[in-house]
Every structure is written in structure tokens, then in C-alpha cells.
Amino acid sequence: MSQSRHVPVMLQRCLDMLAPALEAPGAVVVDCTLGLGGHSEALLARFPEARLIALDRDKEALRLSGERLAPFGDRAELVHAVYDELPDVLDRLGLASVQGVLFDLGVSSMQLDEADRGFAYAQDAPLDMRMDQTTGISAAEVLNTYAPGELVRILRAYGEEKQAKRIVSAVVRERDKEPFTNSARLVELIRDSLPQAAKRTGGNPAKRTFQALRIEVNGELTVLERAIPAAVKALAVGGRIAVLSYHSLEDRLVKQVFAAGAATTAPPGLPVVPERYQPRLKLLTRGAELPTEEEVAENRRAAPARLRGAQRIREDAE
């Protein structure tokens, strides 16, 4: 088991950002992306009066984190749920609002490290990529059954892959001969179908395609589009939210929700802005904060991370 999988990204900065909202006794914080429990463990240790609710769609992650967080007893409540189900989870627990919310949107390092999950392009594995292996379609099914135009759209939109058409025409040609089952064959096909210049930049040439498939298989952006506004809505006044994203599509989505909450909704030209048009959020970051060079040197998975935070300053207008 590699040590890198235990290093939560931008941990100290996340804790400091949430601290003013979590230091009061009885504060409730939600870790929407429990993973291996690194952020959750640190939250419980740093804020001894706080109660934690942690969500994950991956049952194996819940099992491992349950062991890790067992010493904290009933201060930690672990729930099998996707993060856009946050309103239902809080409802079931009888909570009208919470003081803190944390999202770490990276693929759990556990999922990258467990070869048989098919997330990593560096080793051969079944093309699965489902974060919750009890439901939904696998990456292999997407590759083998989606129409070519739809595959091109996914690779362009979710992988920002400029060579999407070339890759997809190769995929379609090959899947007609034999359906895709494993990652190595896909990696090789991508390598063979790219022009030389495209192979020289930006790491493994399969990276963007794998990202696109993962986002499609798990409905990540659709889920996030619902989850971030729901999390903001769940915050009590004074509550804080911190979101770590790992690619520009996620970061843009978070930025838009925060910016909308921090803007006045008043029609232009009003001499005095009535309360109901006042901003609901105050931004806690100027743009997105990046990890330090030291952190990236220690934990390569932190490299693409972007952190944004906001504080709830008003109730929603009725």
C-alpha cells in the first residue's frame, strides 16, 4: 500500500478555511467525499466539539474509513450516498442546516491504487471505473455501445481531448472486431491513433480519454451541478464550504455557483438594494488557490488541485 494514498490534498488550508465555522460546540460538518477518510479524520481531530457526517458512494471506501474513524465513536456518521443526495441525508438525520461542508472531487486514491477498478491507465485492468460498483454502466459498456458522435462529444467535453475524432474512429473500428474489456488495449489504441506532436505533451496520452470516461460513467458533472447548490443551501448563516476540484470543468462549475451566490440579484439602478437582493455568500478565496510547490513535491496527486471557499452570510430570500 503506497504512502501517497494517505496524504489528503491541501489539508491544512481546508481546515483553516472551515475553522471559524466549526469551533463552536455542536457544529456539524459534512465531508461529501469521504474516500479513505483523511480529511474526515483531520476534521474530527482538529474540532473536538464538532460532529461529522461523511458521504461516499463507494462501499469499500466506507468500510475502510469506518475502521479509521472508529476511535471517534458516534461523533462520525458514515452514509452510503452520492453527494447530490445531501439534502435527503440531512433530512433523514433531522438537520435543517450545517456549519461546514467539504468536497474533495479527486478520484479517491484508493480507486486509483486498486488495479481491478480500471481507473488507472498505467496498468492493465477491466474497464469499469464505477465509483459505486453496485450500480450503473461500466466504461467498457460506454466504449462498446455509445454512438460515435456521442463518444466524440464526451471526449471533447469531459476530457478536453483535441484528437477526439481520431480516437473515436479507432475505437469504433476496433470494437466492431472485438468489444473492449481491458484498459491496456484502449491505452495502446490511443497511442497508435495520435499524431506524434500530440504524444509529446502533457503526460500519458490516454489521460484525457480516461478522465472523460470516468466522468461519464459516474455522471460526475451532472451530480456536481446539483450538489454544490444543495450544499450552499444547507449551510447555516456563518457556515463555510470548501471545494477542491481537479480539472477545469469542475472548477468552472464551482466558480459559477459561488459567484452567483456572492452577487447582488437586484435590478440595475436601484438607489438602495433591498435585503432580498443582497448576496448570500462571501467568497473566501481570490480566484482558485493552488497547492504549494512543497505539497506537490510530496504528493503528486495534489498538482492539479484548485481550492475555492465561500461563507454563508444571509438566509435565502423567501
N, C-alpha and C positions, 0 to 999 in steps of 0.2 A: 504494500500500500504506500503510494508516494506521499511525501510530506506536503507537497504543493496543494493537495486536495483539501488540506485543513486550514488554509490561510484565507480568511474572509477578506474580500476586496474592500479597500478604503474604510476599514472597520472603525478606526479611531474617529475619523471625520464624521461618519454616520452617527456614532454615539454622541459626539459633541453637538451635532446639529439637532438631535432629538432631545438632548438633556433638559433644556428648560421646561419641556412639557412633561417629562417623566419623573421629575424629582419629588413631586408631591405624593404622599401616601395614597394608595388606591388607584394610581394611574394605570390605565390599560394600554398596552402596546400590541400591535398586530404585526407579526412577521409574515408577510403574504407569500414568501418564497423560502420556506424553511430549509430545504436542501439537507445538508449534513449538520445543520444546527449551529454553525459557527457564530453567525450574527445573533441568533437567539440566546445562546449561552452567554455571550458578552453582555447582551441587554439585561438578562436576569442578574448577572454578577454586578454590573455597574449600578443598577437601580433596584436596590434590595426591597423597596416598598412596592415595586410595580408588579402587575400581573401580565403574563404573556399569553397571547393566542397566536398559534402558528399554523399556517395552512400549507399543504403540499398535495399535488395530485399524484405523486409517486409513492406507492405504499412502502416500497423498500426504504426510501428516504425517511418516511415517518417511523419505521421500525428502528433504524439506526439512530435517528435523532432522539427517539424516545429513551433509548439507553443513555445517551449522552446527557439528556436533560433530567433524568430520573432524580438526581440529587436535589433538584429544586422543588420536588413534590408537586403539590396542587397549584403552585404559582404558574405552572406551564400547562396549557391545554392545547393538545395537538389535534388537528382536524384534517380529515381526508377531503380536500376540496380544491377546486381551481380558484384562482384568486378573484375572478369576477363574481364568484359566489359569496363574496364578503358580506353583502347586506343580509343574505339568508342566514349565514353563520352567526352574525351578531344578533339577529332576530331570535334565533334558537337559544342563544345564551342570555337573552333578556337584556342586551346592552343597546341603549339608544345612541351612544356615541363613544368614541375612544380618544385617548390623548396623543397617541403616536402610531404611525404606520410606516413600515419599511418594505420596499421592494428591491430585491436583487435579481435582475432579469436575466442574468447569465445562465447558460445551461449548467445545471449542477455539476460540480467537478466529479461527483460520483458517477454521473451518467457518462461523462467523457472517459472516465477511467475504467468502467466496466465494459470490457470488449464486446460482450454479446448484445449490447444495447444498440449498436450501429450508428452512434452519433459521430464517432471519430473517423476521419478519413485516413489517418496514419496507420490503421491496422485493419485487416480484413474481418468483417463481421456481417451478420444478417442485416439487411437494410430495414431496420424497424423504426427507430427514432421517436417512438411514442413515449411521452413522459409518464403517462398512465397506461401501463401495458394491459389493463383490463378492458380498454375501450378504444374505438376509433380505427382508422385505417393506417397501415404502415407506409413507410417511404417507398418500399418496393411496389405496393399497390398503386401509389401515385404515379411512379415512373412507368408502370406497365399498362395503366388503364386511362390516364388523362389524355385528352385530345392534344395534338402537338401545339396548337395555338395557346391552350391553357398552360401547358408546361413552359412555353416561352414567356408568357405573362408572369408566371410565378418566379422564374429565374431572374427576370428583369426587375420585378417589383420588390422581391424579398431578398434577392442575392446581389442586386445591382450588378448583374453579370452582363457585360457588353457583348459577350460572344454567345448569348443565349440561343440564337437561331442555329448556329453551328452545332452546339452541344445537343440541342433537342433533335436535330435531324439525324445525328449519330445515334442517339438513344432510340428513336423510332425505328431506324434501320435494324439495330441490334435486337430490340425487344421482339421484333417480328420473327427473328431466328430462334430466340430463346428468352423467356422472361427474366428480368433482373431479380436476383435474390441477395447478392452479397456486395459489400462496399468496394472491394478491390477491383472488381470488373468495371464499376462505374468510374472509379478514380483513373483507371487506365484509359478508358474511353475518353474521358475529359482531356487527359494529357495528349492523347493522339489527335483529338479534333481541334485543338487550339493552335493558332499560328505561333511561331517561335517568339515573336515580340511579347505576346500576351503571357508567355510562360516565365518571362524573366522578371516580372514584377509581382510584388505583393504575396510572397509566400506560396503555399501549396495551391496549385491552380484549381483544385476541387473545392476549396474552402467556401467559395460563394454559392456553389450549387448545393452543398450540404446544408449551409445556413438556410437557403431558400426552401429546401425540402423539409427541414425541421420546423420552420415557421408555419408552413402549410399543414403538415401532419398534426401539429398541436394547436392550430388556429391561434397562434400567439398574438398576432396584431389585433385580431378581432376581439380576443379576450381582453387584451390590454386597453382597447378603446372603451370597453365597458368598465374595466377595473379601476382605472385611475380616477375618473369622475366619481365612481362609487366610493372610493377611499377618501377623496376630498370631502364628499358629503357626510361621511361617517365621523369626521373629525369634530370634536368639541371646539368651541372658541378657545384659542390659545394652543390648540393641538397642532402637531407638526408632522409633515410627511417628508420622507427622503426616498428618492428613487435612483437606483443605479441601472443604467442601460449600457448596452454593449454594441449597438450599431445604430446608424443614423436614423433608421425608420422608427425605432423605439424612442430614441431621444427626441425626435421631432414631435412625436405624439404627446410625450410628457410635457414638452415645452409649450405646445398649443393649449393643453388643459390648464397648466399653471398660468400662462399669460392671460387666458380668458378670465380666470378667477381673480387675477390681480388688476384687471382693467375696470374702469367705470363703464356701466352699461347705459349711462344717461344719454338722451338725445343731445346732439351738439347745441351749444348756445344757451344752456340753462345758466342763469347767474349763480344759483346755489344748487348743488347736487343733492337731491333728497336721499335719505338713508337707503331706500330700496335699490338705488342705482350704484351705491358705493361698492368698491372692490370687496370681495370675500376673502381674498388671500393676500399675503405679503410674501414676495419672493425672498428666499434665504440665500440664494446663490446668484452671482452675476454671470449670466450665461451658464454653461455647464462647467463644473470643477473637474479637473483631471487628476489621476493618481500621480504621486511624486516619482521621480526617476528611481529613487531608492526602492520604492514599493514595487515598481515594475521589474527591477533587477531581482528582487526576492521572489516575486510571484508573477510569472509571465502572463497569467490569465487576467491580471489587472490592466494590462496595456490598453485595451480599447474602452475601458470603463469611463462613463460620464455620469457625474452625480448632480442631481438637481433637488432642491428642497423648497418647501413653502410652509407658511404658518397660516392657520385659520384665524382671521381677525374679526369676522362677523358671521352671524347666522345667515342662512339663505333668506332671500326676500320671500314673503308669503305670497 
